[in-house]
């Protein structure tokens, strides 16, 4: 007779693949630059960069400032 709550046999450990730093560095640099650009638009641009005839980007970033609690008025 087997128990319903019997513990299963432990699974074999699998090794995670390692990624060399030289291959990872360009992606980290790209992600950092993208994050810095996003931070610039959300916190400091305040209309400095606009597209002609479009206020959608400005309004989106403006609402983002309100959500983050940053002063913008």
C-alpha positions as CSV (number, residue, x, y, z in Angstrom):
1,X,0.0,0.0,0.0
2,X,1.4,3.4,-1.0
3,X,0.7,6.6,0.7
4,X,-1.1,9.4,-1.2
5,X,1.2,12.0,0.2
6,X,4.5,10.2,-0.5
7,X,7.3,12.6,-1.5
8,X,8.6,12.3,-5.0
9,X,12.2,11.5,-5.8
10,X,14.3,14.6,-6.1
11,X,14.8,15.9,-9.6
12,X,18.3,16.0,-11.1
13,X,19.9,19.5,-10.8
14,X,20.3,21.3,-14.1
15,X,23.1,23.8,-14.6
16,X,22.2,27.2,-15.8
17,X,24.1,28.4,-18.9
18,X,26.6,31.2,-18.2
19,X,26.7,34.3,-20.4
20,X,30.2,35.8,-20.9
21,X,30.4,39.5,-19.8
22,X,31.7,40.5,-23.2
23,X,28.5,39.4,-24.9
24,X,26.3,40.9,-22.2
25,X,28.0,44.3,-22.0
26,X,26.5,45.8,-25.2
27,X,23.0,44.8,-24.2
28,X,23.4,46.3,-20.7
29,X,24.8,49.5,-22.3
30,X,21.8,49.7,-24.7
31,X,19.3,49.1,-21.8
32,X,21.1,51.8,-19.7
33,X,20.9,54.3,-22.5
34,X,17.3,53.5,-23.1
35,X,16.5,53.9,-19.4
36,X,18.4,57.2,-19.3
37,X,16.5,58.5,-22.4
38,X,13.1,57.5,-20.8
39,X,14.1,59.1,-17.5
40,X,15.0,62.3,-19.4
41,X,11.6,62.5,-21.2
42,X,9.6,61.7,-18.0
43,X,11.5,64.0,-15.6
44,X,13.2,66.8,-17.4
45,X,12.2,67.4,-21.0
46,X,8.9,69.2,-20.1
47,X,8.2,70.2,-23.7
48,X,11.8,70.7,-24.8
49,X,11.5,67.9,-27.4
50,X,8.2,68.0,-29.3
51,X,7.1,66.7,-32.6
52,X,5.4,69.2,-35.0
53,X,1.6,69.1,-34.8
54,X,1.5,66.4,-32.1
55,X,0.8,66.8,-28.4
56,X,0.2,63.1,-27.7
57,X,3.8,62.5,-26.5
58,X,3.7,65.6,-24.4
59,X,0.4,64.7,-22.7
60,X,1.6,61.1,-22.2
61,X,4.8,62.2,-20.5
62,X,2.9,64.9,-18.6
63,X,0.5,62.3,-17.1
64,X,3.6,60.1,-16.3
65,X,5.0,62.9,-14.3
66,X,1.8,63.2,-12.3
67,X,1.8,59.4,-11.7
68,X,5.4,59.5,-10.4
69,X,4.7,62.5,-8.2
70,X,7.1,64.9,-10.0
71,X,6.4,68.6,-10.1
72,X,5.6,69.8,-13.6
73,X,3.5,72.9,-13.2
